[in-house]
Each structure stands twice: as C-alpha cells, then as structure tokens.
C-alpha cells in the first residue's frame, strides 16, 4: 500500500490523510464496540498522532471504560460518523476507525480483543491473537 491514504466521513465534512502504516489493527468485540459499529465488533487501527492530518470540524464525546480510563471519541457533527478514539492521557496515539479510508485493505485485524463478549455466531480467523479482555 502506498501512503498517504485518504479518508473521509460519510458526508465529507471531515477528511484526513494517513501518512504511514498503522502500528496495529484490532477487532474489539466488547458490548460498547458492538453498539458503536452496530455489528459484531469494531475495527481500530492504532496510529501515531503525528502520522495523520485531519481537516474539518469534529465533535467530541467520552466515556469511562471498565478499567477507569477515559475513552474519548471524535466524530463528524453533521453525519455522526466516528473518526477516531483517543486516550487523553496519551495524545501520541490515535485509535482510528479505518472503515472510512479510501483503501480499506489495511484493516485486516491481527488481534481480537474482548472475545469474552463476542457474538457466538462469529468465528475468529486462525492465526490472529485472541484476548478475553483488554491485553
């Protein structure tokens, strides 16, 4: 894959360029991610904050995770498309929601987390790391 890769929300109000490969791609099966994705899991690409450039206004929302950590989220205020998550204590990393990239070939997860809450009908592919909760 060649970088940069462009991404945008559904309405195009938020756009971005990812300048380098993600550090990791994870599928999260927790109930909160199921709500977020309206599917069996949510995919996250962890990237260095300095490897991505955003344009457009984003709204912010946060919740406290079971661990006590704050899980912040940025999203388009017009179409509601989630763009990324972040930990306010570690602004050097962004948890990008990569399904809005123009080239989605990089979103093959190498790990599945919170499989203790996964939907019973979903089968995790062989050869990826699996964690009952957050590693």
N, C-alpha and C positions, 0 to 999 in steps of 0.2 A: 504494500500500500504506500502511496506517495502522500506526503504531508506538505502543506496543511490540508486538512479535511474540513469542509464547511458543514455547519449545522444551523437549524432554524426551528422555531416553534411552529405550530400549525398555521398561524395567521401571518407569520413572517415579521412580527413586531420585535422579536428577539433573534438575533443572528450571532454566530460565533465562528471562530476558526481554531481548530485544534492543530498545534504545530508539531507534536510528537506523539509517539505511541503511548497508550495507557500503561501504567505501572502494573495493573491487574484488572481483570474483568470478572465480576462476581454476580451470581444469581442469588438473590435473597428470597427465602420462602416464608419469612415471618408474616404474621397476620396484617401488620401495618403496611408492608410492601404489597401484599395481595390487594389491600384496599386502594393503595396508590395506583397500581397498574391495572386494576380491575381484571386481574388474571391470576394465574397460579404463582407467579413470582415477579420480581422487579429486577432489571439488569442495571448494574452500576459499573462504570469504568472509572477507576481511580486515576487521576492525572495530577501532575504538578500544576499548581495555580499559575506559575509563570509560563506554562506551555499552552495557554488558552487565552483568547481575546474575545470579549463579549461586546456587542453593540445592542442598544435598545434598553428601555426601561424594564426593570424586573421588580416584582413584589416579593416580600419575604414572609415566611411563616416558620415557626419552630415548635418542637415538642420535646419533652424529656423522655428519653429512652429508658427501658427497664434497668439499664446499667447506671442511670443517673446522669449520663452525658446528654448534652443538648444536641439535637439533630435539627440543624437549620435547613431551610429549603428556599430556593429562588425559583420563581415561575413567571410566566408571561401574565400580566394583569388583564390582558384582553381575552386570550383564548384559554388561559388556565394551564397551558402545557408546562409540566415540571421540567426545568432545565438542569438543575444540579442540587445536590445536598452538600452541606459543609458542617464541620465541627468548629465552632467559634474559638475553641482553644488551640486549633491547629489550622491557621489560614493558608498554610503552604500546600495543602492538598484539597482537591475538589472531587466530589463523587458525582461525576457527570452521568446524566440519564441519556445514554448514547443512541437510543432508538430514533432520535431526531437528527442524526448525522446524515449527510448526503450519501455516504458509503457506509453501510451498516455491517460490512464483512468483519469488522474488528470486534463485534460484540459476542463472540463465542466464549462463554464463561469457562474459566479454568478452575473455578471453585463454586460450590453451592453451600450457602450458609443457612442456618435456622431450618434445617431439614426436619427438625422435630415438629415443625408446624406445616410441613409441605402437604399439598393435596395428594391424597392416596392414589389417584389415577395417573399422576405424573411420574415417569420413570427417568431417573437421572442417568445421563450417558456414562459409560465406562471411561475410566482414565482421568477423571477430574477429582479434585479434592472435595471431600464432603465433611461438613461440620454440623453437629446437632444444634449448636447455638452460634454465637459470635466467637470466632477464634481469638 
